[in-house]
Amino acid sequence: MVQCVSILGSTGSIGRQTLDIIDNLHIPVAALTAGTNVERMANQCRKYLPKLAVMATLEAAEKLQEAVADLPICVKWGEEGLIAAATADKADCVITAVVGMVGLKPTLAAIRAGKRIGLANKETLVCAGELVMAEAKKYAAEIIPVDSEHSAIFQCLMGCHSREEIKRIILTCSGGPFYGMDKEQLKNVTKADALRHPNWKMGAKITVDCATLMNKGLEVIEAMRLYDLPLEQVDVLVHRQSVVHSMVEFTDGAVMAQLGTPDMRLPIQLAMTYPARMPSPVDALDLLTCGNLTFFQPDMEAFPCLALARACAKRGGTACPAMNGANEEAVAMFLNDEIGFYDIYALVVSAVEAVPFVKNPTLEQILEADKLARETVRNAAKK
């Protein structure tokens, strides 16, 4: 079990659930970071007494400094602060629960400091997966996925002796709030509709990604990077109950699955206790009451973001960071009621096509593709 933890994104959904697990395991906290929710961060600082607290903006950091002036806590802000939190001396584990590309540089810094990474920031691997995994190997840093699907795969592969034994990975997908609807029905769905996820309580951005199925597309790319598999060996099935979190089919025909209640605290705790398992605050799955378990093919015509993500995964290079950056920008606009549901897909496609393609990008080229994609979306939306 890890001895001390830094949490990047402690005031969000994953961050708060991570703190629930820290309460359960009695693990000290070295650093906490947040966006602009000063009140929640101040409360967390008083309870967990980290040595370092980081806010996204200078204004938020100044407000936090006033709120915790009586505590022995160093307050920083911005990317520099995130990197400081990710490399805090006492922390041997970093939970990366920030949303979006902002998590990439701090994750790389934590890897180079030899930390265990509890990875909840899928954009890191979507945008720079080959680079990140190569750095993890170079610095002997463990990357343990916190996404429920990738944690499930991780658990199914615990007894796997060779990647040659894997026939395919099967990622399960709830289908989101719009499962079963066709393109005509989806034209007029609203933000409120998209935020009604049937099974999980998550942040707004990831909930919208679940509604478009982009989230599952991002997870396909993440699985390819984590487990060093080609696109053809990563499939998706809709599983409405969110009980089977994912599966692995092996070359001999055996299929292993990880089942559990839809509660993110299970994979979060495993990321901190692995290779051990310990009692958790999560209720065990009751097979007598969980109902029938069903599986369906995803509808990639009604939900084209999944098909787009698979196409970008096949192309590789800067297609993935361009798609991700464009999607982040478009989803933010949707959440601000500036565009419609299907405008998300249209804007992302246009950005992927517009951004110059680089097959084997450097970190700087990845960041540039992200920047150009965001600018393309903003400009297209204005028109």
ABEGO torsion letter per residue (X at the ends): XBABBBBBGAABAAAAAAAAAAAAAGBBBABBBBBABAAAAAAAAAAAGBABBBBABAAAAAAAAAAAAABBBBBBBEAAAAAAAAABAABABBBBABBEAAAAAAAAAAAAAGBBBBBABAAAAAAAAAAAAAAAAAAGBBBBBABAAAAAAAAAAAABABAAABABBBBBBAGEAABGBBAAAAAABBAAAAABBAABBBBAAAAAAAAAGAAAAAAAAAAAAAAGBBAAABBBBBBAAGABAEBBBBAAGBBBBBBEBBBAAAAAAAAAAOABBBBBABBBBBAAAAEBBBBBBBBAAABAAAAAAAAAAAAEEAAAAAAAAAAAAAAAAAAAGABBAAAAAAAAAAAAAABBBBABBBAAAAAAAAAAAAAAAAAAAAX
